[in-house]
Amino acid sequence: MISILSKLKDNFSKERFCVGLDIGTSALKIVRLKFAKDTVELCGFDIEPSSLEIGEVLKKIKHQHSADLVNISVSGPQTVIRYANFPRMSASELRQALKFEAQKHIPFSVSEVNLDGYILNDNLADNKMLVLIAAAKKELVAARLKSIENAGFTVSLVDMDSVALINAFIFNNPLANNTEHKAVALLNIGASVSNLDILEGALPRLSRDMHIASNTFTHRIMDIFGVDFNNADNLKLNPENDAEKANKIKAAVESVLSNLATEIRTSFDYYESQSASSVTKIFLSGGGIKFNGLKDMLAHLLSIEVEYWDPLQKIQINETVGAQKARAVSGQLAVAVGLALRS
């Protein structure tokens, strides 16, 4: 895995471009950013529905955006991120010791994974340092690389969805740069995977993927109404003006959201058992946040403030792109933005 985490630079010495490609279960998202001195500009984006012929979708995106070099990411059960205390050492020493030290913390054999690590804090007590460990099964990375390279792209780096999400949030959201701010959580709800990160200021402390996501809500509605996936998905997003049906949809959504809230609360409890801080707010993103009432229901279930955030908040939007069009779907672009910021 190539450079899975790097610091973002506040100033950009010369004009250059970077493309982030987020390959999700239901859609492919691409973001093209231009970097110049002190500015980042959105020069292009696209959201294309996924299909069985993912290669054709990739070729279409490549043709439309004239993209060659891309940053990509992976997530799901064949990946893991851990935050662990290591004996204090230099970055070069960490590279040498990573395989041995990481095996104590990840559920896979190190021989099965692409592995990377990043020092988050090298000044802990007892001569320790905090390290982010990221691992992804080699076959997952190889398959992803093959499909993308077959479409004519060259992959610059492979990241993790959760790390890309953190990068996008830190760059765009002023709360993330306030070291005195209490811990916050990022919840990115995709089609089949939801990414959860907990941050203390700009420092990530917990990341996990959960398999309760947008499609889980849709399948629940399918079961209740006996309809196919597309009709159930439409009911989820556009409830009919039928009080009885609307109440059934709300009950279906609430039952799934309750399970998701339980998973989130378990993560919060674990984090809070290891830290003096408590999570005070959740920031939502992802394609799965579009149905009505999600924010308020989640806030009620967890007794915590929940709000949306804009992954394009501090990014200029080129007039040829269209600010209104881009901001209407910006919540779905969080991972792709985070990838493109890795210039």
Secondary structure, DSSP 8 states (H G I E B T S, - for coil): ---------S--SS-EEEEEEEE-SSEEEEEEEEEETTEEEEEEEEEEE--S-HHHHHHHHHHHHT--EEEEEE-STTEEEEEEEEE---HHHHHHHHHHHHTTT-SS-GGGEEEEEEEEEEEEGGGEEEEEEEEEEHHHHHHHHHHHHHTT-EEEEEEEHHHHHHHHHHHH-GGGG-TTS--EEEEEE-SS-EEEEEEETTEEEEEEEES--HHHHHHHHHHHHT--HHHHHHHHHS--S-HHHHHHHHHHHHHHHHHHHHHHHHHHHHHHHHSS----EEEEESGGG-STTHHHHHHHHHTSEEEE--TTTTSEE-TTT-HHHHHHSGGGGHHHHHHHT--
